[in-house]
């Protein structure tokens, strides 16, 4: 498994754990569902951006003939 996938899996586990903690504390009961959806979309987008930026860039060279 590449490091980018492993990073993204770890980020998803972190977000799920954080969400479960907020649910157990009762915080999610006071938040409107639309804001929960917006928060999930932002969290997923941030996780993708962080996982891509943490990956090692591949250096490719194109030889001219």
N, C-alpha and C positions, 0 to 999 in steps of 0.2 A: 504494500500500500504506500503510495507516495506521501510525502510530508504534507502536501497541500490537503489531501483528503483526510489525513489523520488530524490535522489542525482543525479542519471544518467539523469533523465528528466531535472533537473535544469541545469546540465552541457550541455546538448544538446541545451537547450534554450539559454544559454550563448554563445555557439559556433555559433548558427544561428544569434544571434544579432551582434556578432563581425563580422561575414561574411557580413551581410547586411551593416554594417558601412563601411567596406572596399570597398564594391561594390559602395556605394554612394560617397565615396571619390575618386573613379576612380583608386584605387590601383590594383584591380583585372584585369583591362584592360592591365596592363603592365606585368602580370605574365603568364608564359606558362601554358597551361592546365594540363600538366603532374605534375607540381609542386603543382597545386591546388588539384589534386587527392591525391598526396603524403601527403599534409597537412591535408586533410580530414581524411585519414587513420590513421595518427599519432594522430590527435585530438580525434578520436573515441577510439583508443586503450588507450590513456592516460585517457580518461573519464571512460572507463571500469576498468582500473587498480585503479584509485582513488576511484571509487564507491565500489569496492570490498574491498579495504584496509580500507575504512572508516566504513564498516559494523562490527557489533559485532560478534566475533567468537562464534560458538556454541560449548560448551564443552560437549562431550559425553563420557560416561564411559561404558566399556564392562565388565560385571561381569563374572568372571570365575566360572564354575560350579564344 
